[in-house]
Amino acid sequence: MTRPYYPVFFDLRGRPALVIGGGRLALEKVEGLLVAEACVSVVAPELNDGLRSLVDDGRITHIAREYERGDMRGMTVVMAARDEAAGNALLLADARALGVPLNAADDPEHCDFILPAVVRQPPLTLAISTGGGSPAVARRVREELSEYLDAETSTMADLAAELRGELRRLHAFRSIGAEDWQSAMDGQVRILLAQRRRGQAKARLLDRLGAPIRGADPVS
């Protein structure tokens, strides 16, 4: 059964996250948290080679024992990633009592949130979910999107982000609607980016955004 989840991206930079488990599933969760620059602790009696290497490199902290009630206190997020799902109900009860969101791998009944299939092509990050109904479909869509996205898409996102910052300084950003942005980022801008003519691409994008920019006053 699918659920009406609220999609959100967490800023976990420098914030504490706990992973419960020491095997393959735990390694997957840890790697995702490290990409988000979280401060990761892992609680498990034993670790697989991948996790042990991360501990040896000083990238994660290891609590070498089974999970104990209260271990998730103060954590921003917790991920239960043990090979056996037994005990996840107790983990969820602990998480709810402490007000900490919990993800339990492959056990949506004991989750506060689920993890989507993710496509990363910086600065773009796309998340795909079927509400827990069909992870295989979400993975398939991820694969198709990965094939569709190319370097020009990422470059376009970088250019748009740069321009947004400049427009904020000009006090012109709020005067440009989403439809204007979509119309301005036409095929010619993408072609110029593919030809590595970034300056011309930026000039065309500015020109197509039109009057709101030309009429704006710089910040004094």
C-alpha positions in Angstrom: 0.0 0.0 0.0 1.4 3.4 -1.0 1.3 6.4 1.4 1.1 10.1 0.9 4.6 11.0 1.9 5.8 14.6 2.1 9.0 14.9 -0.1 11.8 16.8 1.5 15.6 17.2 1.3 17.4 17.3 4.7 20.5 19.5 5.2 22.6 17.1 7.3 25.9 18.9 7.0 27.8 18.5 10.3 24.7 17.0 12.0 24.7 13.7 13.9 23.2 10.6 12.3 23.0 7.0 13.6 23.1 3.8 11.6 22.1 0.6 13.4 23.8 -2.4 11.8 27.1 -3.5 10.5 26.5 -5.2 7.2 25.8 -4.4 3.5 22.6 -2.5 4.2 24.3 -0.4 6.9 27.1 0.4 4.5 24.7 1.7 1.9 23.0 4.0 4.4 26.4 5.2 5.7 27.6 6.0 2.2 24.5 8.1 1.5 24.8 10.0 4.8 28.5 10.7 4.1 27.6 12.2 0.7 25.3 14.5 2.7 28.3 15.4 5.0 26.5 14.1 8.1 28.5 13.1 11.2 27.8 9.3 11.2 27.9 6.9 14.1 27.3 3.2 13.6 26.2 0.9 16.4 26.8 -2.8 15.9 28.9 -5.6 17.5 30.8 -6.2 14.2 31.4 -4.3 11.0 31.9 -5.5 7.5 35.1 -4.6 5.7 33.7 -1.5 4.0 32.5 0.0 7.3 35.7 -1.0 9.1 37.7 0.9 6.4 35.6 4.0 7.0 36.2 3.7 10.8 40.0 3.3 10.2 39.9 6.4 8.0 38.2 8.4 10.7 35.1 9.1 8.6 32.6 7.4 10.9 32.4 6.4 14.6 31.8 2.9 15.7 29.9 1.9 18.9 30.9 -1.7 19.2 27.9 -3.3 20.8 24.2 -4.0 20.1 21.8 -1.0 20.1 20.7 0.1 23.5 17.6 2.1 24.3 18.4 5.8 24.2 21.3 5.5 21.8 19.4 7.7 19.2 19.0 10.5 21.7 20.2 13.8 20.1 20.4 12.3 16.6 19.0 14.2 13.6 18.1 11.0 11.8 18.4 7.3 12.6 18.6 4.4 10.1 18.0 0.8 11.1 19.9 -1.3 8.7 20.3 -4.7 10.3 20.1 -7.8 8.2 17.2 -9.0 10.3 14.1 -6.7 10.7 13.3 -8.2 14.1 13.3 -5.5 16.7 12.4 -2.6 14.4 9.1 -2.0 16.3 11.1 -1.4 19.5 13.4 1.0 17.6 10.4 2.9 16.2 8.9 3.2 19.7 12.3 4.6 21.0 12.5 7.0 18.0 8.9 8.3 18.6 9.6 8.7 22.3 12.7 10.8 21.6 11.2 12.7 18.6 13.8 11.4 16.2 12.8 10.3 12.6 13.6 6.7 11.8 14.1 4.8 8.6 14.1 1.0 8.8 15.5 -0.6 5.7 13.0 -2.7 3.7 10.5 -2.3 6.5 8.1 0.6 5.7 5.7 -0.3 8.5 8.3 0.8 11.0 9.5 3.9 9.2 8.9 7.6 9.8 10.4 8.2 6.4 11.5 6.2 3.4 14.5 6.7 1.1 13.8 7.4 -2.6 15.8 6.2 -5.6 18.2 9.1 -6.2 19.8 10.5 -9.4 22.8 12.7 -8.6 24.4 14.9 -11.3 25.6 17.9 -9.4 24.2 20.4 -8.9 21.0 18.4 -9.7 19.6 15.8 -7.3 16.5 14.0 -8.3 14.5 11.8 -6.0 12.0 9.2 -7.2 9.5 7.3 -5.0 6.4 5.2 -5.5 5.3 5.8 -1.9 6.8 2.4 -0.9 4.6 0.6 -3.3 7.2 -0.5 -5.9 10.9 0.2 -5.2 11.8 -1.7 -8.4 9.8 0.8 -10.5 11.5 3.7 -8.7 14.9 2.2 -9.5 13.9 1.8 -13.2 12.8 5.4 -13.5 16.1 6.4 -11.8 18.1 4.5 -14.5 16.1 6.1 -17.3 16.6 9.6 -15.8 20.3 8.9 -15.4 20.5 8.1 -19.1 18.6 11.2 -20.0 20.6 13.8 -18.0 23.8 15.0 -19.6 26.6 17.5 -18.8 24.6 20.3 -20.5 21.8 19.8 -18.0 24.1 20.2 -15.1 25.8 23.2 -16.7 22.3 24.8 -17.3 21.5 24.3 -13.6 24.8 25.9 -12.6 24.2 28.9 -14.9 20.6 29.4 -13.6 21.9 29.3 -10.0 24.6 31.9 -10.8 22.0 34.1 -12.5 19.5 33.8 -9.7 22.2 35.0 -7.2 22.9 38.0 -9.4 19.2 38.8 -9.8 18.8 38.8 -6.0 21.5 41.4 -5.7 19.7 43.5 -8.4 16.4 43.1 -6.5 15.0 41.7 -9.8 14.6 38.0 -8.7 11.0 38.2 -7.4 9.7 39.9 -10.5 10.5 36.9 -12.7 8.0 34.0 -12.6 8.6 30.3 -13.0 7.1 30.3 -16.5 9.5 33.1 -17.6 12.4 31.0 -16.4 11.2 27.9 -18.2 10.6 29.9 -21.4 14.0 31.6 -21.2 16.0 28.3 -20.9 15.4 27.4 -24.5 17.2 25.0 -26.8 19.6 27.7 -28.1 20.9 28.3 -24.6 21.5 24.5 -24.2 23.3 24.5 -27.6 25.6 27.3 -26.6 26.4 25.5 -23.4 27.2 22.3 -25.3 29.6 24.4 -27.4 31.2 25.8 -24.3 30.1 29.3 -25.1 29.0 30.0 -21.6 29.2 33.8 -21.9 26.9 33.8 -24.9 24.5 31.4 -23.2 24.3 33.6 -20.2 23.7 36.7 -22.4 20.9 34.9 -24.2 19.3 33.8 -21.0 19.5 37.4 -19.6 18.0 38.7 -22.8 15.1 36.2 -22.8 14.3 37.0 -19.2 13.7 40.5 -20.4 12.4 43.7 -18.9 12.4 42.9 -15.2 16.2 42.7 -15.2 16.8 45.7 -17.4 14.6 47.8 -15.1 16.2 46.7 -11.9 18.5 48.9 -9.8 21.8 47.5 -8.4 22.1 47.2 -4.7 24.0 50.2 -3.4 
